[in-house]
Every structure is written in structure tokens, then in C-alpha cells.
Amino acid sequence: MRMEAGLDTGPMLLKVTTPISADDTGGSLHDRLAEMGPPAVIQAIAGLAAGTLDGEVQDDSLATYAHKLNKDEARIDWSRPAVELERLVRAFNPWPICHSTLNGEALKVLSATSAQGQGAPGEVLSASKDGLIVACGEQALCLTRLQLPGGKALNFSDLFNSRREKFAVGTVLGQVADAQ
């Protein structure tokens, strides 16, 4: 883009696009954009040198400020709809990683999908090798990759085999009392 006095203002000289798929994470999108950037810069420099680039004026009414992410934004609010939480988990992977609590301990959620189910927000509805089903404000979330304190990130099937008792039906994730 051509630089102007404002923050991220000025006409766009060249733009490239990429679709965002339902299984993209913040990390996979970052990596794809990092691959697309260098060829676009080379193309833009060549176009500037040849005088063939016409700027496309941006619509300032569509602009929003994107603040720096912080870890607190990644805390899972189980009262939110499952579809929103699924997107949040993908967006905050690999950083800052979505998190909650389980029986007073930190629980990182690295992968999840929407699921069917109803219950109190944060309530474990079922646990199997396929995942940990947790009730949300609307529907449920199937947690498929987790990290417990002091451990490495594991597929839920591996955690289920070794720590089945931690994920009993009726356990509630993210309780305020858990955080103390």
C-alpha cells in the first residue's frame, strides 16, 4: 500500500487473497500468508518500477483496529455458543492457546469441534476416545487435543486412556472456584 499519515491508510497497490477453511488455525493461516507475501512484494516492486500499479482507495468506514492479543482473551467462556468457541480455539492456536480449568488446574485446549449436546455451560457431558464433550451456551464442544499442567499436548484419546477419572461426566470446567 502507498503510505499516508494515518495508521494503515493509503491506497492498496496490490492485494492477494486466500480462503480460510474450517480447519485453519491461526498458525496455518500465518504460515500460508508468510509464503504468499514474498512473491507479492516482488510483484509489487516490479509494478511500481514499471509504473503499472494503480492504487485502490480503501473504505475507511470498514476499517477496524486490531489490538495486540493477550492470554486473557483466550480464556474459554463456556456460556458462549459452541460454534464461536470452536473458532476461538482455532484462532488462538498456536498462541496464546485457549484455556480453562479442570478441578482447579489449568487446561489448555488446542483442538475442538462443535458437537451435539446440552447441559450447564462447562459441564462434561461425555468422554470417550473420540473426545471430551463439554456443554456450551448453545450446543457443545468436542475437545480433541488438550494439555494438562506439566505435560505435553496430547490427543484426547491418549489422555482418556491414562487419566479417565479426571474427565468424569458431570465435572464442570472453568468454574470460578476452580481458578483459586
N, CA, C and O of each residue as an XYZ file, in Angstrom:
720
protein
N       0.838     -1.174      0.000
C       0.000      0.000      0.000
C       0.886      1.242      0.000
O       2.023      1.221      0.473
N       0.350      2.289     -0.527
C       1.072      3.564     -0.518
C       0.883      4.183      0.865
O      -0.242      4.270      1.359
N       1.955      4.603      1.477
C       1.923      5.137      2.841
C       1.308      6.530      2.869
O       1.587      7.377      2.021
N       0.453      6.737      3.882
C      -0.115      8.044      4.171
C       0.059      8.307      5.656
O       0.594      7.467      6.381
N      -0.393      9.472      6.113
C      -0.165      9.880      7.505
C      -0.859      8.971      8.518
O      -0.323      8.768      9.607
N      -2.011      8.425      8.206
C      -2.768      7.619      9.163
C      -2.233      6.207      9.307
O      -1.355      5.781      8.558
N      -2.777      5.486     10.283
C      -2.399      4.100     10.526
C      -3.078      3.200      9.497
O      -4.306      3.159      9.421
N      -2.292      2.486      8.714
C      -2.808      1.586      7.681
C      -3.791      2.276      6.739
O      -4.823      1.706      6.386
N      -3.471      3.489      6.340
C      -4.296      4.196      5.359
C      -3.488      4.307      4.066
O      -2.299      3.991      4.027
N      -4.139      4.747      3.051
C      -3.478      4.876      1.757
C      -3.997      3.828      0.796
O      -4.507      2.789      1.215
N      -3.867      4.100     -0.495
C      -4.383      3.173     -1.499
C      -3.587      1.853     -1.530
O      -2.368      1.834     -1.359
N      -4.317      0.767     -1.752
C      -3.681     -0.543     -1.889
C      -3.137     -0.656     -3.306
O      -3.854     -0.417     -4.278
N      -1.890     -1.017     -3.413
C      -1.261     -1.143     -4.718
C      -1.385     -2.553     -5.265
O      -1.461     -2.748     -6.478
N      -1.406     -3.525     -4.386
C      -1.526     -4.928     -4.796
C      -2.124     -5.705     -3.640
O      -1.772     -5.470     -2.484
N      -3.011     -6.616     -3.937
C      -3.529     -7.477     -2.870
C      -3.643     -8.902     -3.392
O      -3.927     -9.143     -4.565
N      -3.413     -9.822     -2.488
C      -3.592    -11.235     -2.777
C      -4.562    -11.767     -1.734
O      -4.650    -11.226     -0.631
N      -5.280    -12.813     -2.074
C      -6.277    -13.369     -1.159
C      -6.049    -14.860     -0.998
O      -5.410    -15.510     -1.824
N      -6.588    -15.373      0.081
C      -6.549    -16.810      0.339
C      -7.814    -17.193      1.085
O      -8.263    -16.442      1.951
N      -8.392    -18.327      0.775
C      -9.574    -18.746      1.538
C      -9.157    -19.196      2.940
O      -8.030    -19.644      3.153
N     -10.075    -19.071      3.880
C      -9.856    -19.588      5.232
C     -10.793    -20.779      5.385
O     -12.015    -20.627      5.353
N     -10.214    -21.962      5.552
C     -11.027    -23.174      5.640
C     -11.461    -23.440      7.079
O     -10.944    -22.836      8.018
N     -12.401    -24.338      7.233
C     -12.957    -24.672      8.541
C     -11.944    -25.333      9.466
O     -12.186    -25.422     10.670
N     -10.822    -25.796      8.940
C      -9.827    -26.414      9.820
C      -8.546    -25.583      9.933
O      -7.571    -26.033     10.535
N      -8.540    -24.388      9.363
C      -7.383    -23.500      9.517
C      -7.261    -23.044     10.963
O      -8.262    -22.847     11.652
N      -6.025    -22.881     11.410
C      -5.735    -22.294     12.714
C      -5.015    -20.973     12.480
O      -4.649    -20.641     11.353
N      -4.819    -20.228     13.557
C      -4.021    -19.012     13.433
C      -2.653    -19.330     12.870
O      -2.111    -18.562     12.074
N      -2.090    -20.458     13.277
C      -0.772    -20.865     12.810
C      -0.745    -21.253     11.342
O       0.165    -20.857     10.613
N      -1.731    -22.022     10.900
C      -1.735    -22.442      9.492
C      -1.980    -21.251      8.566
O      -1.405    -21.174      7.480
N      -2.836    -20.324      8.999
C      -3.078    -19.122      8.198
C      -1.824    -18.243      8.153
O      -1.472    -17.714      7.098
N      -1.163    -18.090      9.283
C       0.101    -17.335      9.336
C       1.110    -17.908      8.351
O       1.718    -17.170      7.576
N       1.285    -19.214      8.382
C       2.273    -19.859      7.513
C       1.931    -19.685      6.040
O       2.814    -19.447      5.216
N       0.635    -19.805      5.706
C       0.227    -19.649      4.309
C       0.461    -18.206      3.846
O       0.956    -17.980      2.742
N       0.107    -17.235      4.688
C       0.320    -15.832      4.335
C       1.814    -15.512      4.217
O       2.213    -14.714      3.369
N       2.636    -16.131      5.063
C       4.087    -15.916      5.001
C       4.654    -16.421      3.672
O       5.623    -15.857      3.164
N       4.066    -17.470      3.108
C       4.501    -17.972      1.798
C       4.023    -17.071      0.666
O       4.708    -16.914     -0.345
N       2.838    -16.477      0.845
C       2.268    -15.637     -0.205
C       2.913    -14.249     -0.254
O       2.937    -13.615     -1.308
N       3.433    -13.778      0.876
C       3.951    -12.418      0.973
C       5.133    -12.101      0.083
O       5.070    -11.133     -0.674
N       6.211    -12.874      0.136
C       7.393    -12.518     -0.668
C       7.128    -12.406     -2.174
O       7.581    -11.438     -2.785
N       6.413    -13.356     -2.800
C       6.138    -13.162     -4.233
C       5.286    -11.912     -4.506
O       5.454    -11.258     -5.535
N       4.365    -11.582     -3.575
C       3.537    -10.388     -3.765
C       4.388     -9.125     -3.674
O       4.173     -8.182     -4.436
N       5.344     -9.095     -2.762
C       6.228     -7.932     -2.636
C       7.048     -7.763     -3.917
O       7.193     -6.650     -4.424
N       7.578     -8.861     -4.433
C       8.369     -8.801     -5.670
C       7.504     -8.301     -6.829
O       7.949     -7.483     -7.634
N       6.274     -8.794     -6.907
C       5.353     -8.364     -7.959
C       5.031     -6.875     -7.811
O       4.972     -6.150     -8.805
N       4.821     -6.413     -6.561
C       4.504     -5.002     -6.332
C       5.685     -4.108     -6.695
O       5.495     -3.058     -7.308
N       6.892     -4.505     -6.330
C       8.084     -3.705     -6.666
C       8.248     -3.612     -8.177
O       8.565     -2.548     -8.708
N       8.034     -4.721     -8.862
C       8.140     -4.712    -10.326
C       7.077     -3.801    -10.933
O       7.356     -3.064    -11.878
N       5.860     -3.849    -10.393
C       4.779     -2.995    -10.895
C       5.036     -1.525    -10.631
O       4.729     -0.675    -11.467
N       5.604     -1.222     -9.458
C       5.958      0.171     -9.154
C       7.041      0.668    -10.101
O       6.958      1.782    -10.617
N       8.059     -0.164    -10.329
C       9.162      0.214    -11.223
C       8.657      0.437    -12.646
O       9.143      1.323    -13.349
N       7.674     -0.373    -13.074
C       7.140     -0.250    -14.435
C       6.044      0.813    -14.533
O       5.624      1.188    -15.627
N       5.582      1.297    -13.356
C       4.520      2.292    -13.356
C       3.166      1.736    -13.720
O       2.305      2.475    -14.198
N       2.955      0.448    -13.506
C       1.703     -0.197    -13.908
C       0.715     -0.408    -12.764
O      -0.373     -0.939    -12.986
N       1.069     -0.007    -11.555
C       0.158     -0.211    -10.424
C      -0.707      1.026    -10.203
O      -0.204      2.144    -10.095
N      -2.008      0.802    -10.138
C      -2.951      1.858     -9.788
C      -3.453      1.554     -8.382
O      -3.838      0.422     -8.090
N      -3.449      2.535     -7.531
C      -3.904      2.329     -6.166
C      -5.410      2.183     -6.077
O      -6.159      2.880     -6.762
N      -5.844      1.267     -5.223
C      -7.265      1.093     -4.934
C      -7.528      1.740     -3.580
O      -6.983      1.309     -2.564
N      -8.365      2.777     -3.568
C      -8.655      3.511     -2.332
C      -9.412      2.594     -1.374
O     -10.333      1.878     -1.766
N      -8.995      2.638     -0.102
C      -9.649      1.827      0.926
C     -10.860      2.563      1.485
O     -10.873      3.792      1.560
N     -11.869      1.805      1.873
C     -13.059      2.370      2.502
C     -12.790      2.439      4.005
O     -12.850      1.424      4.698
N     -12.492      3.640      4.503
C     -12.147      3.813      5.911
C     -13.275      3.394      6.854
O     -13.013      3.065      8.011
N     -14.518      3.401      6.384
C     -15.641      3.015      7.256
C     -15.625      1.513      7.567
O     -16.283      1.065      8.506
N     -14.880      0.747      6.786
C     -14.783     -0.693      7.026
C     -13.564     -1.059      7.876
O     -13.383     -2.224      8.228
N     -12.744     -0.087      8.200
C     -11.509     -0.348      8.946
C     -11.798     -0.538     10.429
O     -12.635      0.158     11.005
N     -11.103     -1.477     11.033
C     -11.172     -1.676     12.476
C      -9.756     -1.826     12.999
O      -8.872     -2.322     12.300
N      -9.552     -1.401     14.213
C      -8.240     -1.514     14.840
C      -8.111     -2.900     15.448
O      -8.988     -3.329     16.198
N      -7.050     -3.595     15.142
C      -6.779     -4.914     15.706
C      -5.724     -4.748     16.797
O      -4.545     -4.543     16.510
N      -6.166     -4.840     18.050
C      -5.229     -4.691     19.159
C      -4.377     -5.949     19.327
O      -4.697     -7.007     18.785
N      -3.312     -5.819     20.071
C      -2.431     -6.945     20.345
C      -3.180     -7.970     21.193
O      -3.869     -7.614     22.149
N      -3.040     -9.237     20.836
C      -3.697    -10.309     21.590
C      -3.062    -10.463     22.958
O      -1.874    -10.201     23.141
N      -3.884    -10.899     23.930
C      -3.336    -11.237     25.239
C      -3.932    -12.561     25.711
O      -4.960    -13.004     25.199
N      -3.292    -13.176     26.671
C      -3.695    -14.509     27.130
C      -5.096    -14.524     27.727
O      -5.798    -15.530     27.631
N      -5.504    -13.428     28.338
C      -6.819    -13.401     28.966
C      -7.937    -13.556     27.938
O      -8.993    -14.100     28.258
N      -7.722    -13.087     26.711
C      -8.731    -13.225     25.658
C      -8.959    -14.684     25.277
O     -10.000    -15.028     24.717
N      -7.991    -15.534     25.577
C      -8.085    -16.941     25.208
C      -8.758    -17.795     26.280
O      -8.889    -19.007     26.109
N      -9.186    -17.178     27.381
C      -9.909    -17.930     28.412
C     -11.272    -18.319     27.852
O     -11.990    -17.472     27.320
N     -11.624    -19.563     27.966
C     -12.884    -20.051     27.409
C     -14.043    -19.689     28.325
O     -14.046    -20.020     29.510
N     -15.020    -19.008     27.757
C     -16.271    -18.686     28.442
C     -17.299    -19.698     27.941
O     -17.851    -19.549     26.851
N     -17.544    -20.708     28.736
C     -18.396    -21.816     28.304
C     -19.838    -21.404     28.052
O     -20.602    -22.190     27.492
N     -20.239    -20.196     28.445
C     -21.608    -19.744     28.178
C     -21.773    -19.273     26.730
O     -22.895    -19.031     26.284
N     -20.682    -19.143     26.007
C     -20.750    -18.748     24.599
C     -21.159    -19.945     23.741
O     -20.982    -21.087     24.164
N     -21.702    -19.708     22.541
C     -22.080    -20.802     21.646
C     -20.868    -21.630     21.212
O     -19.770    -21.102     21.037
N     -21.087    -22.919     21.044
C     -20.015    -23.839     20.664
C     -19.337    -23.427     19.360
O     -18.117    -23.540     19.237
N     -20.108    -22.953     18.390
C     -19.515    -22.575     17.107
C     -18.519    -21.433     17.285
O     -17.492    -21.406     16.607
N     -18.801    -20.493     18.183
C     -17.860    -19.405     18.458
C     -16.604    -19.923     19.149
O     -15.491    -19.513     18.820
N     -16.789    -20.827     20.107
C     -15.641    -21.366     20.841
C     -14.749    -22.212     19.940
O     -13.526    -22.195     20.080
N     -15.356    -22.950     19.017
C     -14.560    -23.733     18.064
C     -13.652    -22.804     17.258
O     -12.474    -23.099     17.057
N     -14.203    -21.692     16.801
C     -13.415    -20.719     16.032
C     -12.343    -20.071     16.893
O     -11.232    -19.819     16.426
N     -12.676    -19.801     18.149
C     -11.711    -19.205     19.070
C     -10.518    -20.142     19.285
O      -9.369    -19.702     19.287
N     -10.797    -21.416     19.463
C      -9.725    -22.403     19.659
C      -8.798    -22.415     18.445
O      -7.577    -22.452     18.599
N      -9.364    -22.385     17.249
C      -8.542    -22.386     16.038
C      -7.758    -21.084     15.897
O      -6.584    -21.098     15.525
N      -8.411    -19.960     16.196
C      -7.762    -18.658     16.037
C      -6.576    -18.488     16.989
O      -5.561    -17.902     16.613
N      -6.697    -18.989     18.199
C      -5.650    -18.800     19.208
C      -4.644    -19.949     19.251
O      -3.934    -20.112     20.243
N      -4.579    -20.727     18.210
C      -3.587    -21.797     18.099
C      -2.622    -21.392     16.989
O      -3.055    -21.322     15.839
N      -1.380    -21.127     17.245
C      -0.549    -21.626     18.337
C      -0.352    -20.667     19.507
O       0.295    -21.033     20.488
N      -0.895    -19.441     19.432
C      -0.739    -18.543     20.572
C      -1.924    -17.619     20.629
O      -2.362    -17.140     19.583
N      -2.453    -17.348     21.761
C      -1.996    -17.662     23.111
C      -2.524    -18.990     23.667
O      -2.270    -19.281     24.835
N      -3.213    -19.773     22.924
C      -3.820    -21.067     23.257
C      -5.005    -20.856     24.206
O      -4.870    -20.259     25.274
N      -6.166    -21.361     23.788
C      -7.359    -21.285     24.631
C      -7.140    -22.101     25.895
O      -6.458    -23.126     25.886
N      -7.732    -21.622     26.979
C      -7.538    -22.317     28.255
C      -8.771    -22.208     29.136
O      -9.610    -21.321     28.978
N      -8.844    -23.140     30.064
C      -9.906    -23.185     31.054
C      -9.291    -23.803     32.301
O      -8.069    -23.852     32.442
N     -10.130    -24.265     33.190
C      -9.639    -25.005     34.354
C     -10.394    -26.315     34.450
O     -11.525    -26.438     33.982
N      -9.747    -27.286     35.065
C     -10.327    -28.602     35.320
C      -9.916    -28.993     36.729
O      -8.742    -29.246     36.999
N     -10.897    -29.040     37.624
C     -10.625    -29.385     39.024
C      -9.508    -28.529     39.614
O      -8.634    -29.038     40.316
N      -9.539    -27.230     39.327
C      -8.582    -26.303     39.892
C      -7.250    -26.221     39.182
O      -6.378    -25.457     39.597
N      -7.070    -26.982     38.130
C      -5.809    -26.971     37.378
C      -6.031    -26.365     35.993
O      -7.124    -26.426     35.429
N      -4.967    -25.784     35.472
C      -5.035    -25.214     34.127
C      -5.265    -26.316     33.103
O      -4.746    -27.425     33.236
N      -6.037    -26.000     32.097
C      -6.303    -26.925     30.998
C      -6.216    -26.132     29.711
O      -6.984    -25.192     29.503
N      -5.278    -26.505     28.838
C      -5.149    -25.844     27.532
C      -5.908    -26.666     26.496
O      -5.834    -27.894     26.484
N      -6.632    -25.972     25.633
C      -7.427    -26.610     24.587
C      -6.823    -26.222     23.244
O      -6.883    -25.060     22.841
N      -6.242    -27.198     22.554
C      -5.562    -26.928     21.290
C      -6.391    -27.275     20.064
O      -6.121    -26.777     18.970
N      -7.403    -28.127     20.237
C      -8.223    -28.511     19.098
C      -9.607    -28.909     19.594
O      -9.748    -29.586     20.612
N     -10.632    -28.473     18.852
C     -12.012    -28.779     19.235
C     -12.921    -28.657     18.025
O     -12.604    -27.960     17.061
N     -14.051    -29.341     18.087
C     -15.069    -29.243     17.044
C     -16.433    -29.107     17.708
O     -16.617    -29.534     18.848
N     -17.375    -28.521     17.007
C     -18.737    -28.410     17.524
C     -19.342    -29.804     17.644
O     -19.018    -30.706     16.871
N     -20.224    -29.963     18.625
C     -20.863    -31.257     18.854
C     -22.294    -31.030     19.328
O     -22.682    -29.915     19.676
N     -23.054    -32.091     19.332
C     -24.424    -32.038     19.841
C     -24.406    -32.292     21.343
O     -23.590    -33.073     21.834
N     -25.291    -31.643     22.062
C     -25.413    -31.883     23.489
C     -25.899    -30.654     24.207
O     -25.768    -29.530     23.723
N     -26.470    -30.892     25.384
C     -26.975    -29.805     26.210
C     -26.641    -30.083     27.652
O     -26.590    -31.235     28.083
N     -26.416    -29.031     28.389
C     -26.137    -29.117     29.810
C     -25.730    -27.750     30.305
O     -25.772    -26.770     29.562
N     -25.339    -27.687     31.556
C     -24.859    -26.430     32.116
C     -23.540    -26.067     31.438
O     -22.716    -26.951     31.204
N     -23.319    -24.795     31.118
C     -22.072    -24.413     30.460
C     -20.838    -24.911     31.221
O     -20.693    -24.681     32.422
N     -19.954    -25.601     30.488
C     -18.736    -26.157     31.071
C     -18.874    -27.570     31.593
O     -17.879    -28.183     31.981
N     -20.075    -28.097     31.611
C     -20.319    -29.441     32.140
C     -19.846    -30.517     31.161
O     -20.161    -30.468     29.972
N     -19.089    -31.482     31.671
C     -18.668    -32.622     30.856
C     -19.883    -33.506     30.630
O     -20.469    -34.024     31.580
N     -20.259    -33.675     29.369
C     -21.418    -34.494     29.007
C     -21.027    -35.939     28.729
O     -21.775    -36.869     29.031
N     -19.840    -36.113     28.146
C     -19.336    -37.466     27.882
C     -17.844    -37.400     27.597
O     -17.299    -36.361     27.226
N     -17.212    -38.535     27.781
C     -15.780    -38.647     27.496
C     -15.541    -40.018     26.896
O     -15.958    -41.039     27.444
N     -14.864    -40.023     25.766
C     -14.532    -41.278     25.093
C     -13.256    -41.049     24.302
O     -12.705    -39.949     24.305
N     -12.797    -42.068     23.637
C     -11.588    -41.908     22.818
C     -11.786    -40.896     21.698
O     -10.817    -40.370     21.151
N     -13.049    -40.622     21.356
C     -13.341    -39.656     20.292
C     -13.208    -38.210     20.751
O     -13.044    -37.319     19.918
N     -13.273    -37.957     22.054
C     -13.131    -36.600     22.564
C     -13.914    -36.370     23.833
O     -14.673    -37.229     24.282
N     -13.722    -35.205     24.400
C     -14.394    -34.772     25.620
C     -15.494    -33.807     25.206
O     -15.205    -32.730     24.685
N     -16.748    -34.177     25.428
C     -17.879    -33.346     25.039
C     -18.257    -32.462     26.228
O     -18.586    -32.955     27.307
N     -18.202    -31.139     26.004
C     -18.465    -30.156     27.054
C     -19.605    -29.249     26.603
O     -19.603    -28.744     25.480
N     -20.586    -29.048     27.499
C     -21.730    -28.191     27.182
C     -21.295    -26.735     27.093
O     -20.426    -26.274     27.834
N     -21.925    -26.031     26.166
C     -21.670    -24.606     25.971
C     -22.997    -23.866     26.110
O     -24.023    -24.485     26.393
N     -22.987    -22.564     25.916
C     -24.220    -21.786     25.969
C     -25.233    -22.268     24.941
O     -26.436    -22.288     25.199
N     -24.738    -22.651     23.785
C     -25.548    -23.298     22.739
C     -24.769    -24.497     22.250
O     -23.599    -24.367     21.888
N     -25.382    -25.645     22.230
C     -24.764    -26.890     21.784
C     -23.596    -27.285     22.690
O     -23.582    -26.958     23.876
N     -22.621    -27.990     22.120
C     -21.487    -28.487     22.911
C     -20.228    -28.447     22.060
O     -20.280    -28.260     20.844
N     -19.100    -28.627     22.729
C     -17.801    -28.622     22.073
C     -17.124    -29.951     22.370
O     -17.122    -30.419     23.509
N     -16.553    -30.553     21.340
C     -15.797    -31.800     21.498
C     -14.315    -31.438     21.517
O     -13.750    -31.054     20.493
N     -13.695    -31.561     22.681
C     -12.275    -31.233     22.828
C     -11.462    -32.441     22.385
O     -11.639    -33.538     22.915
N     -10.577    -32.247     21.420
C      -9.854    -33.377     20.838
C      -8.351    -33.359     21.077
O      -7.685    -34.377     20.889
N      -7.803    -32.209     21.492
C      -6.372    -32.128     21.811
C      -6.210    -31.172     22.977
O      -6.617    -30.012     22.903
N      -5.608    -31.669     24.069
C      -5.507    -30.918     25.314
C      -4.098    -30.975     25.873
O      -3.286    -31.813     25.483
N      -3.829    -30.060     26.799
C      -2.560    -30.087     27.519
C      -2.842    -29.824     28.989
O      -3.443    -28.812     29.349
N      -2.399    -30.751     29.835
C      -2.514    -30.617     31.286
C      -1.241    -29.978     31.823
O      -0.213    -30.010     31.146
N      -1.278    -29.397     33.025
C      -0.080    -28.763     33.592
C       1.104    -29.731     33.648
O       0.967    -30.883     34.061
N       2.258    -29.240     33.226
C       3.477    -30.038     33.276
C       3.583    -31.113     32.213
O       4.571    -31.847     32.173
N       2.586    -31.218     31.355
C       2.606    -32.250     30.320
C       2.691    -31.642     28.938
O       2.680    -30.422     28.769
N       2.775    -32.511     27.964
C       2.783    -32.039     26.585
C       1.368    -32.147     26.014
O       0.514    -32.835     26.572
N       1.139    -31.476     24.926
C      -0.157    -31.530     24.266
C      -0.396    -32.940     23.749
O       0.473    -33.535     23.112
N      -1.583    -33.467     24.030
C      -1.923    -34.833     23.626
C      -3.309    -34.878     23.008
O      -4.178    -34.067     23.330
N      -3.503    -35.841     22.112
C      -4.840    -36.117     21.629
C      -5.653    -36.626     22.812
O      -5.129    -37.314     23.688
N      -6.947    -36.278     22.830
C      -7.747    -36.661     23.988
C      -7.778    -38.168     24.175
O      -7.864    -38.638     25.310
N      -7.713    -38.933     23.110
C      -7.739    -40.396     23.247
C      -6.590    -40.882     24.137
O      -6.765    -41.829     24.904
N      -5.425    -40.248     24.042
C      -4.289    -40.631     24.890
C      -4.521    -40.224     26.346
O      -4.200    -40.980     27.263
N      -5.076    -39.034     26.557
C      -5.395    -38.605     27.921
C      -6.484    -39.488     28.530
O      -6.425    -39.841     29.708
N      -7.454    -39.830     27.731
C      -8.567    -40.657     28.199
C      -8.059    -42.016     28.672
O      -8.535    -42.540     29.679
N      -7.107    -42.581     27.960
C      -6.561    -43.889     28.346
C      -5.833    -43.820     29.685
O      -5.903    -44.763     30.473
N      -5.131    -42.710     29.952
C      -4.302    -42.653     31.155
C      -4.928    -41.882     32.322
O      -4.543    -42.097     33.471
N      -5.872    -41.002     32.052
C      -6.421    -40.133     33.106
C      -7.947    -40.074     33.059
O      -8.529    -39.013     33.284
N      -8.581    -41.165     32.779
C     -10.034    -41.238     32.607
C     -10.796    -40.597     33.760
O     -11.816    -39.943     33.546
N     -10.299    -40.786     34.992
C     -11.007    -40.291     36.182
C     -11.095    -38.764     36.226
O     -12.018    -38.228     36.839
N     -10.170    -38.059     35.600
C     -10.185    -36.592     35.592
C     -11.357    -36.029     34.789
O     -11.761    -34.885     34.997
N     -11.897    -36.824     33.879
C     -12.886    -36.324     32.926
C     -14.262    -36.953     33.146
O     -14.968    -37.258     32.185
N     -14.635    -37.145     34.398
C     -15.910    -37.781     34.729
C     -17.084    -36.924     34.268
O     -17.039    -35.696     34.338
N     -18.133    -37.590     33.796
C     -19.357    -36.901     33.402
C     -19.863    -36.109     34.609
O     -19.869    -36.607     35.734
N     -20.281    -34.882     34.357
C     -20.774    -34.016     35.430
C     -19.721    -33.050     35.949
O     -20.067    -32.051     36.580
N     -18.440    -33.321     35.699
C     -17.381    -32.374     36.069
C     -17.631    -31.078     35.311
O     -18.044    -31.101     34.151
N     -17.385    -29.956     35.960
C     -17.608    -28.665     35.311
C     -16.276    -27.950     35.103
O     -15.539    -27.701     36.056
N     -15.982    -27.628     33.864
C     -14.777    -26.901     33.510
C     -14.991    -25.402     33.699
O     -16.094    -24.890     33.506
N     -13.920    -24.709     34.078
C     -13.937    -23.263     34.141
C     -14.700    -22.649     35.289
O     -15.031    -21.465     35.239
N     -14.993    -23.423     36.331
C     -15.708    -22.846     37.462
C     -14.851    -21.790     38.143
O     -13.633    -21.941     38.241
N     -15.484    -20.724     38.614
C     -14.772    -19.648     39.287
C     -14.014    -20.203     40.484
O     -12.881    -19.792     40.737
N     -14.607    -21.116     41.216
C     -13.953    -21.701     42.378
C     -12.699    -22.463     41.976
O     -11.756    -22.569     42.760
N     -12.684    -23.003     40.735
C     -11.522    -23.743     40.242
C     -10.308    -22.839     40.081
O      -9.172    -23.280     40.258
N     -10.547    -21.587     39.750
C      -9.445    -20.680     39.413
C      -8.627    -20.273     40.645
O      -7.540    -19.715     40.496
N      -9.115    -20.534     41.823
C      -8.393    -20.113     43.026
C      -7.399    -21.143     43.498
O      -6.717    -20.928     44.500
